[in-house]
Amino acid sequence: NFSNDVYIRKKRPFSILCTPITFKDKHYGILYFENDANTGIFTDDRLRLLQILTSQFMISIENSMLVERLKKTNKELKLKNNQLKEVDRLKDSFLAVASHELRTPLNGIIGMTSLLEDTSMTAEQKEYVDNIKASSETLMELVNDVLDLSKLKAMKVKLEGKRFSLAECLETSLKLV
């Protein structure tokens, strides 16, 4: 088949073995051997052995490539993890500052509402002041809960049991609605 090939005509090998390097149905190249001394030295057994060795070689290369990809992925994941930790730290810092900044005006509202309660008011005004006070206190509890959540995450919170009246909680909540 190759009698017209310039290289074959010039070298005139006695035996040639040529097999593709294939792995997972993908072709990577060919292995080519020639012998200038004897004919028929490349038997079917030698071809099968060469194909087995080639497959093992390709498996080794693929494993090496997988290890490199794993190293790269681990490095990227480590970087992302560090970035997420920094974002989490910034979020916690923001929550602490925000809750502090919200408390100051809320304490002012609660304090002024308490002073307003000591003045003479109509029943309707008293109801409005009571709603303002209850809403402010509820908002203060929410701000405190956000800060407590940050503390809980940082494992800086001690839990305590406290009795409360469910009926009172529901009544207060329904008044605000």
URGIDA-V985092 format. One line per field, one symbol per residue. phi: phi as a letter, one per 30 degrees, with the letter a starting at -180 (. if undefined). psi: psi as a letter, one per 20 degrees, with the letter a starting at -180 (. if undefined). A space follows every 50 residues. Layout:
phi = ???
psi = ???
//
This chain:
phi = .cdcdddddddhddbbbbbdcbbhiccclbcbbbbccbcidcdddddddd dddddddddddddddddddddddddddddddddddddddddddddddddd dddeddddddddddddddcdbddddddddddddddddddddddddddddd ddddicbcdbdbdacdddddddddddd
psi = hjhipggghghlqhqpppqqopplkppiaqppqqpigqqjinrhghgggg hghgghghgggggghggghggggggghgggghghggggghgggggggghg hhhghghgggghhghhhirprrhggggggggggggghgggggghhgghgg gghjkkppqqqpqrohggggggghhh.
//
